[in-house]
Amino acid sequence: MNKFTPPRQATARTVDEITGSRRLRRMRKADWSRRLVQENRLTVDDLIWPIFVMEGENRREEIAAMPGVFRITADLAAIEAERAARLGIPAIATFPNVDIQRRDETGSHILDADNLINRTTRAIKAAAPEVGVITDVALDPFTSHGHDGILRDGIIVNDETVAQVAAAAVLQAQAGADIIAPSDMMDGRIGAIRDQLDAAGYQDVAIMSYATKFASAFYGPYREAIGTQGLLKGDKKTYYLDHANSDEAVREAEQDLAEGADMLMVKPGLPYLDIICRLKDEFRMPTFAYQVSGEYAMIAAAARNGWIDGDKAMLESLLAFKRAGCDGILTYFAPKVAEMLKG
Ligand code: PBG
């Protein structure tokens, strides 16, 4: 039998001796003192709301892998933008589910001034001009293979993609986009987009660089949302960052800033808080995180099963971005959080 032997009382120090009377729990003792010393806070001003749009009128479809998130038509996007304005959400980011017959090898439909993404921008701007519109300028919703670039002989060709993306950015600015957010990770895209925007007279249109976009499994539900999940052949490792790398992420951000990016984004979010922290420390630029579809799905699915408190997990995850140094977060929870913060 093991008999319990008490520690040698004679030499044991008291807690006050151990801590030198510094007791960190003192400030945690009550709600008022916890509020008083709280370092970071989430507000509605931190939110960017990503929405999915599709062709048609007055229709919405729930995305199976993202419970509570819908694909909506442009007219409904305008109504949602009015809701964003009422809630005080500063900006909306749009992602189109392009009709399959419009998709081709080069994503040429991105160069149609009247395509779904541009019509959505116009509808939102007409309904709620005070809400910022951020458009993704990548080719993946437009290509028949689901890649973000033009595919030639099995290779995503950089320079041709950059030229097309930069031309598309001008059309998006023309439609009323306030911020162009290229998510394709091609080399030189930021500088090329800046040149084209300036040449077309859009000096005031900003660029939010998806500076550090990692090749990630967390984009799964997004690909269902925009209908690329069955199309994508292979992976995106020749253009997205290796998720093992952190120094390379800093170099990407540095390059994008040198080319003219106004804001940086890290994507996905929660698994990459270290990258957010590094970029903010290094560059002191407006820095954003994209809490991506898979991150949303994990919280939403666990909450639906009663395995976690969904609202608390949502708020904790969003505050973590603030703590890491984010100025704002792209999150599918945006309308829900905004409502909670209001009420
Ligand atoms: C691609 C793009 C992706 C997302 C937005 N634009 C990634 C991808 O499909 O590879 C992901 C967003 C999300 O998962 O919420 N340009």
Residues whose N, C-alpha, C, O or C-beta is under 5 A from the ligand:
A	BS01	PBG	A138 D140 D148 S183 F218 Y219 Y222 V292 S293 G294
